[in-house]
């Protein structure tokens, strides 16, 4: 399975990441259709180099016309954020039926703090670092997207019912 393989490769390469977005919502116990993989990663040079190496092994190609290595160039990323209003760096797999991977370049939550609050989901024997519910809600608040508002409501409702759970 694409997802489990991706998370295994990230772990093997010691990439510090958090699953956010729809997959994270699913892993917390809310059934919702999603296809892409949204990740928040530590944006330090060492971690970015590790991530880029994994992405290259997967033959991921940026959705925008830049090189994958440009993700590790802090000045270029800053330019994308400031001048192109980029929020996520999209990567397209070689196989068009596989999901895209979006890397948050300007997350609304500090990575180190979110990483300290992460939860670990076990899927098919693979540990997956997932943003906690409060951080997912913070990331989805104020986006103006109906699906984000639905996710927030469902995550809050799940918490009222006794907490979230992780899927195996």
C-alpha positions in Angstrom: 0.0 0.0 0.0 1.4 3.4 -1.1 0.7 5.2 2.3 2.3 2.5 4.5 5.3 2.2 2.2 5.8 6.0 2.2 5.7 6.2 6.0 8.1 3.3 6.3 10.6 5.0 4.0 10.3 8.2 5.9 10.9 6.4 9.2 13.9 4.5 7.8 15.4 7.7 6.6 14.8 9.3 10.0 12.6 12.1 8.6 10.8 14.0 11.3 7.3 14.4 9.9 3.7 14.6 11.0 0.7 13.4 9.0 -1.9 16.2 8.9 -5.0 16.7 6.8 -7.5 14.1 5.8 -5.4 11.1 6.6 -4.7 12.4 10.1 -8.4 12.9 10.5 -9.0 9.3 9.5 -6.3 8.0 11.8 -8.0 9.7 14.7 -11.2 7.8 13.9 -13.2 10.0 11.6 -14.2 8.3 8.4 -13.7 10.7 5.5 -12.7 10.2 1.9 -9.2 11.6 1.1 -6.6 10.8 -1.4 -3.6 13.1 -1.0 -1.0 12.9 1.7 -0.5 16.1 3.7 2.7 16.3 5.7 4.3 18.8 8.0 8.0 18.2 8.2 10.8 19.7 10.2 12.2 22.4 7.9 15.8 22.2 9.1 18.5 21.4 6.5 19.3 17.9 7.7 15.6 16.8 7.8 14.9 18.5 4.4 17.8 16.6 2.9 16.5 13.3 4.2 13.0 14.1 2.9 14.3 15.1 -0.5 16.3 11.8 -0.7 13.2 9.8 0.0 11.2 11.8 -2.5 13.8 11.2 -5.2 13.8 7.5 -4.5 10.1 7.6 -5.0 10.6 9.6 -8.3 8.3 12.3 -7.0 8.2 15.4 -9.2 7.1 18.8 -8.0 3.7 20.0 -9.2 5.2 23.4 -10.0 8.1 23.7 -12.5 11.0 23.6 -10.0 13.5 21.0 -8.9 12.7 18.7 -5.9 16.0 19.9 -4.4 14.6 23.5 -4.3 12.5 22.5 -1.3 15.7 22.4 0.7 16.6 25.9 -0.3 15.3 28.2 2.5 15.6 31.3 0.3 13.6 29.8 -2.5 10.9 28.6 -0.1 10.7 32.0 1.5 10.3 33.5 -2.0 7.5 31.1 -2.8 5.7 31.9 0.4 6.1 35.7 0.1 5.7 36.2 -3.6 3.6 33.3 -4.8 1.6 32.8 -1.5 2.5 29.1 -1.5 1.2 27.2 1.5 2.2 23.6 0.4 4.8 22.1 -1.9 3.0 19.5 -4.0 4.7 16.4 -5.2 3.3 14.1 -7.9 4.3 10.4 -7.9 5.4 8.8 -11.1 2.3 6.6 -11.1 -0.7 8.9 -11.8 -3.1 6.7 -9.8 -1.1 7.2 -6.6 -1.8 10.2 -4.4 0.0 13.5 -4.4 2.1 14.4 -1.4 1.7 18.0 -0.1 4.4 19.4 2.2 3.3 22.4 4.3 5.8 25.1 3.8 4.1 27.6 6.1 2.2 25.6 8.7 0.0 27.6 11.1 1.4 25.5 14.0 5.0 25.3 15.0 6.5 22.0 14.0 8.6 21.3 17.1 5.6 22.0 19.4 3.3 19.9 17.3 5.9 17.1 17.1 6.1 17.0 20.9 2.3 16.5 21.0 2.2 13.9 18.2 0.4 10.6 18.6 1.6 7.4 17.0 -0.8 5.3 14.9 0.0 1.8 14.0 -1.1 0.7 10.5 -0.2 -2.7 9.1 2.7 -2.9 11.6 4.0 0.6 10.7 4.3 3.4 13.2 3.0 6.7 11.8 3.6 10.1 13.4 0.2 12.0 13.4 -0.5 15.5 14.5 -2.7 15.6 17.7 -6.4 16.5 17.3 -5.9 20.0 18.8 -3.2 20.8 16.2 -5.3 19.4 13.3 -8.2 21.6 14.5 -5.8 24.6 14.7 -4.5 23.9 11.1 -8.1 23.6 9.7 -9.5 26.6 11.6 -10.1 29.7 9.4 -9.4 28.1 6.0 -12.9 28.8 4.8 -13.2 25.3 3.4 -16.4 23.4 4.1 -14.5 20.0 4.4 -12.2 21.5 7.1 -15.2 22.8 9.0 -16.8 19.3 8.8 -13.5 17.7 10.0 -13.4 20.1 13.0 -16.9 19.3 13.9 -16.4 15.6 13.6 -13.1 15.6 15.6 -14.8 17.7 18.4 -17.8 15.3 18.4 -15.5 12.3 18.6 -13.7 13.9 21.6 -17.1 14.4 23.3 -17.8 10.7 22.8 -14.7 9.6 24.7 -11.7 10.6 22.7 -10.2 9.8 19.4 -8.7 6.5 18.6 -6.0 5.3 16.2 -6.6 2.7 13.5 -4.6 -0.4 13.0 
